[in-house]
Amino acid sequence: MDKEEAKKKLSDLHQILKISEKKQELLSLREQVKKIDLWQNQQNAIEVTSKLSELENEINEFETLDLIINDESSNDDDFKEAAKIIKNLEQKAILSDEHDASGAILSIHAGTGGVDAMDFAMLLERMYLRFIESDKNQADTNLRINTNITNDANLDKSQRDTSLFGIDRSKWQVTVVDRRMGDEAGIKSVTMIISGQYVYGLLKKEAGVHRLVRLSPFSAKNLRQTSFALVEVLPFIGR
């Protein structure tokens, strides 16, 4: 990548990532954290400080890139580092829709299939919680395949592999706001709020009807059973 190409990418990323707007938002958040009464609402304080940290990291990354590209003394090693930063920012730019950087409200509802569907709903719940809590990216991307789950919403590979985006899921926070147990096994439904950076952008393609075909562990004759579950994903803007 030559210097002119790098400058063009820098300009494009500045526009796509809305760096100017984010700098203004960062100033506003810094004013908020100075307020004495911020921690009177602990949940709001956590959300504000988390967002502040996320914006600082992204803006610092962009400004480091700007410095490398426009510094006449930058050498080949510097431009190798710039190429890595550009790749990371370009991947984040994929998640540039209006609410992609927001948290998400994730709901799972057991559908047709009786107790098997309720068990399937709980399997999905466990899968998403493991995805949220684990930082082992490659293991996470294989969860869907290993559980023989198909999704009619057709999740993209780029959406499955969070390592592409350099997003630290360890900072995501989960709050289960409603959970209804199944009659014999599994769950009838669950709703959780997931706070963090780019949660909605990464999970929005999960919305839709999911289907599981397996030999039912709840059938005395071990019959093949098709079960369905509905997953809903909405952006969580905050309280």
Sequence and secondary structure as in RCSB ss.txt:
>XXXX:A:sequence
MDKEEAKKKLSDLHQILKISEKKQELLSLREQVKKIDLWQNQQNAIEVTSKLSELENEINEFETLDLIINDESSN
DDDFKEAAKIIKNLEQKAILSDEHDASGAILSIHAGTGGVDAMDFAMLLERMYLRFIESDKNQADTNLRINTNIT
NDANLDKSQRDTSLFGIDRSKWQVTVVDRRMGDEAGIKSVTMIISGQYVYGLLKKEAGVHRLVRLSPFSAKNLRQ
TSFALVEVLPFIGR
>XXXX:A:secstr
  HHHHHHHHHHHHHHTTHHHHHHHHHHHHHHHT GGGGGSHHHHHHHHHHHHHHHHHHHHHHHHHHHHH TT  
HHHHHHHHHHHHHHHHHHTT STTTTSEEEEEEEE SSHHHHHHHHHHHHHHHHHHHH   HHHHHTHHHHTTEE
ETT   HHHH GGGGT  GGG EEEEEEEEE SSSSEEEEEEEEESTTHHHHHGGG EEEEEEEE TT TT  EE
EEEEEEEEEEE   
